[in-house]
């Protein structure tokens, strides 16, 4: 399989891993359909991709809203005739100890990190089933593989993504719809995730960790490209990725 001319939808595309992935795939000839809440950032990314002779469009997308996800996929199909890949990358990480009782932040993580992924799957699945092909990629976290103090709710949402994607892979095989999946478990990747942490002690600890170990999001973009570039009959469904120096 080649990346060139593949239609790729990306959520959480206005910065970090989503932006890095959009830029890389555009250079490899993919047609990008970008979704995020921040329009100015999306416009700038699309303009830069087009200036480099790439193809990209965008739609303002709040992944917690089902209709926004549907509109993003519909835009891709209306513009390019199909969707080949959707990268469900939007996520937030306002970590804190459970004893801090930041219940509103718990709700936000559940809405974005779990419901956002479900909404993306629901938006694209009918098309993938009809065409009997497609690739769903999701960003989980090493916190979706291991438990960490301060990350109970965030970790719970990322464990949920792991299970969702694994069952999706199994059901697709059983139903013979040929839908491939890939779940990515990043460790310390320097993105805007830390900006959502309001608990001061947690923020200080995470900031120190990321300053010491964090690597750039283009490393995750390379993993996404690798997953897409595999032959249609091959599904590499899990990638755990992080700094060599970090003991995650």
C-alpha positions as CSV (number, residue, x, y, z in Angstrom):
1,X,0.0,0.0,0.0
2,X,1.2,3.5,-0.7
3,X,0.3,6.7,1.1
4,X,0.1,8.7,-2.1
5,X,-3.5,9.8,-3.0
6,X,-4.9,8.2,0.2
7,X,-7.6,10.3,1.8
8,X,-6.7,10.7,5.5
9,X,-9.0,12.3,8.1
10,X,-7.2,13.6,11.2
11,X,-8.8,14.8,14.4
12,X,-6.9,16.9,16.9
13,X,-5.1,18.2,13.9
14,X,-4.3,21.8,15.0
15,X,-1.1,21.1,16.9
16,X,1.2,18.4,18.2
17,X,0.9,14.9,16.9
18,X,-2.0,15.7,14.6
19,X,-0.3,18.6,13.0
20,X,3.0,16.7,12.6
21,X,1.2,13.8,11.0
22,X,-0.7,16.0,8.6
23,X,2.5,17.7,7.4
24,X,4.3,14.4,6.9
25,X,1.5,12.6,5.1
26,X,1.0,15.6,2.9
27,X,4.6,15.4,1.8
28,X,4.0,11.8,1.0
29,X,1.1,12.7,-1.3
30,X,-1.9,12.0,0.9
31,X,-5.0,14.1,0.7
32,X,-5.7,15.5,4.2
33,X,-9.0,16.4,5.8
34,X,-8.2,18.1,9.2
35,X,-10.5,18.5,12.2
36,X,-10.0,20.5,15.4
37,X,-11.7,23.2,17.4
38,X,-9.2,26.0,16.6
39,X,-9.9,27.4,13.2
40,X,-6.9,29.8,13.0
41,X,-4.4,27.0,13.5
42,X,-6.2,24.7,11.0
43,X,-6.2,27.5,8.4
44,X,-2.5,28.1,8.9
45,X,-1.6,24.4,8.6
46,X,-3.7,23.9,5.5
47,X,-2.2,27.0,3.9
48,X,1.3,25.7,4.6
49,X,0.5,22.3,3.2
50,X,-0.9,23.9,0.0
51,X,2.2,26.2,-0.3
52,X,4.3,23.0,-0.3
53,X,2.1,21.6,-3.2
54,X,0.1,19.3,-0.8
55,X,-3.6,18.8,-0.6
56,X,-5.6,19.7,2.5
57,X,-8.9,21.0,3.7
58,X,-10.4,21.4,7.1
59,X,-13.6,21.6,9.2
60,X,-14.0,23.0,12.7
61,X,-14.5,19.8,14.8
62,X,-15.4,19.3,18.4
63,X,-15.0,15.5,18.7
64,X,-17.5,15.4,21.6
65,X,-20.2,16.3,19.1
66,X,-21.4,13.5,16.9
67,X,-22.6,15.9,14.2
68,X,-19.1,17.5,13.9
69,X,-17.5,14.1,13.3
70,X,-20.1,13.2,10.7
71,X,-19.6,16.6,8.9
72,X,-15.8,16.0,8.9
73,X,-16.2,12.6,7.2
74,X,-18.9,13.9,4.9
75,X,-16.6,16.7,3.8
76,X,-13.9,14.2,3.0
77,X,-16.3,12.1,0.9
78,X,-17.8,15.1,-0.8
79,X,-14.4,16.5,-1.7
80,X,-12.4,13.4,-2.5
81,X,-15.0,10.7,-3.0
82,X,-13.9,8.5,-0.2
83,X,-12.0,8.1,3.1
84,X,-9.1,5.6,3.3
85,X,-7.8,6.4,6.8
86,X,-9.1,8.2,9.9
87,X,-6.6,9.1,12.7
88,X,-8.5,9.7,15.9
89,X,-5.9,11.8,17.7
90,X,-7.8,14.3,19.7
91,X,-7.2,14.0,23.5
92,X,-6.7,15.9,26.7
93,X,-4.7,15.0,29.9
94,X,-5.7,17.2,32.9
95,X,-4.1,14.8,35.4
96,X,-4.5,15.1,39.1
97,X,-4.8,12.8,42.2
98,X,-8.2,11.3,42.7
99,X,-8.3,13.0,46.1
100,X,-8.3,16.4,44.4
101,X,-11.9,15.5,43.1
102,X,-11.6,17.4,39.9
103,X,-14.9,15.9,38.7
104,X,-15.5,18.3,35.8
105,X,-12.1,17.5,34.4
106,X,-12.9,13.8,34.7
107,X,-16.0,14.4,32.6
108,X,-14.0,16.3,30.0
109,X,-11.5,13.5,29.6
110,X,-14.3,10.9,29.3
111,X,-16.1,13.1,26.7
112,X,-13.0,13.8,24.6
113,X,-10.8,10.7,25.0
114,X,-13.6,8.0,24.9
115,X,-16.7,9.5,23.4
116,X,-14.6,11.4,20.9
117,X,-13.1,8.2,19.6
118,X,-16.5,6.5,19.5
119,X,-17.9,9.4,17.6
120,X,-15.1,9.2,15.0
121,X,-15.6,5.5,14.6
122,X,-19.4,5.9,14.2
123,X,-18.9,8.6,11.6
124,X,-16.6,6.6,9.4
125,X,-17.7,3.0,9.9
126,X,-20.6,3.0,7.5
127,X,-18.4,4.1,4.6
128,X,-15.7,1.6,5.5
129,X,-18.2,-1.3,5.8
130,X,-19.7,-0.4,2.4
131,X,-16.4,-0.2,0.6
132,X,-15.0,-3.2,2.6
133,X,-11.8,-1.4,3.3
134,X,-10.4,1.4,5.6
135,X,-8.0,2.1,8.4
136,X,-8.8,3.4,11.8
137,X,-5.8,4.7,13.9
138,X,-6.2,6.0,17.4
139,X,-3.8,7.7,19.9
140,X,-3.9,6.0,23.3
141,X,-1.0,6.4,25.7
142,X,1.5,4.4,27.8
143,X,-1.1,5.3,30.5
144,X,-3.4,2.9,28.6
145,X,-0.9,0.1,29.3
146,X,0.3,0.9,32.8
147,X,-1.1,2.6,35.9
148,X,0.5,5.9,37.1
149,X,-0.4,7.9,40.3
150,X,-2.1,11.1,39.3
151,X,-3.4,9.6,36.0
152,X,-6.3,7.4,37.2
153,X,-9.0,8.9,35.0
154,X,-6.8,9.7,32.1
155,X,-5.4,6.2,32.2
156,X,-8.9,4.8,32.4
157,X,-9.9,6.6,29.2
158,X,-6.8,5.4,27.4
159,X,-7.4,1.8,28.6
160,X,-10.9,2.1,27.1
161,X,-9.4,3.2,23.7
162,X,-7.2,0.1,23.8
163,X,-10.1,-2.2,24.3
164,X,-12.3,-0.4,21.7
165,X,-9.7,-0.7,19.1
166,X,-8.9,-4.3,19.8
167,X,-12.5,-5.3,19.6
168,X,-13.0,-3.3,16.4
169,X,-10.1,-5.2,14.9
170,X,-11.5,-8.6,15.9
171,X,-15.0,-7.8,14.8
172,X,-13.9,-6.5,11.4
173,X,-12.0,-9.8,10.8
174,X,-15.1,-11.8,11.8
175,X,-17.4,-9.6,9.6
176,X,-14.9,-9.7,6.7
177,X,-15.0,-5.9,6.2
178,X,-11.2,-5.6,5.9
179,X,-10.9,-2.7,8.3
180,X,-7.5,-2.3,9.6
181,X,-6.7,-0.8,13.0
182,X,-3.7,0.7,14.8
183,X,-3.4,1.9,18.3
184,X,-0.5,4.1,19.3
185,X,0.8,4.3,22.9
186,X,3.1,7.3,23.2
187,X,5.2,8.0,26.2
188,X,6.7,11.5,26.7
189,X,6.0,13.4,23.5
190,X,6.2,17.2,23.6
191,X,2.7,18.5,22.7
192,X,0.2,20.7,24.4
193,X,-1.2,18.0,26.6
194,X,0.5,19.4,29.7
195,X,-1.3,22.8,29.2
196,X,-4.6,21.2,30.4
197,X,-3.2,20.2,33.9
198,X,-4.6,22.5,36.6
199,X,-3.3,20.6,39.6
200,X,-0.1,22.5,40.5
201,X,1.9,19.6,42.0
202,X,1.0,17.3,39.1
203,X,1.8,20.0,36.5
204,X,5.2,20.6,38.0
205,X,6.0,16.9,38.1
206,X,4.9,16.3,34.5
207,X,6.6,19.4,33.2
208,X,9.9,18.3,34.7
209,X,9.5,14.8,33.3
210,X,8.7,16.1,29.8
211,X,11.6,18.6,29.9
212,X,14.0,15.8,30.7
213,X,12.7,13.1,28.4
214,X,10.2,14.5,25.9
215,X,10.8,14.0,22.2
216,X,9.1,15.8,19.2
217,X,5.7,14.6,17.8
218,X,7.1,13.9,14.4
219,X,8.3,10.6,15.8
220,X,4.7,9.6,16.2
221,X,3.9,10.9,12.7
222,X,6.4,8.5,11.4
223,X,4.6,5.6,13.1
224,X,1.3,6.6,11.6
225,X,2.9,6.7,8.1
226,X,4.4,3.3,8.7
227,X,1.1,1.8,9.7
228,X,-0.7,3.2,6.7
229,X,2.1,2.1,4.3
230,X,1.7,-1.6,5.1
231,X,0.0,-3.9,2.6
232,X,-3.7,-4.1,2.8
233,X,-3.6,-7.7,4.0
234,X,-1.3,-6.8,6.9
235,X,-2.5,-5.2,10.1
236,X,0.1,-3.9,12.6
237,X,-2.3,-3.1,15.3
238,X,-0.2,-1.7,18.3
239,X,2.8,0.6,18.6
240,X,4.3,1.6,22.0
241,X,6.6,4.6,21.3
242,X,8.7,6.8,23.6
243,X,12.1,8.2,24.3
244,X,14.9,5.7,24.6
245,X,16.0,7.4,27.9
246,X,12.6,7.3,29.6
247,X,11.8,4.3,31.8
248,X,8.2,4.1,30.8
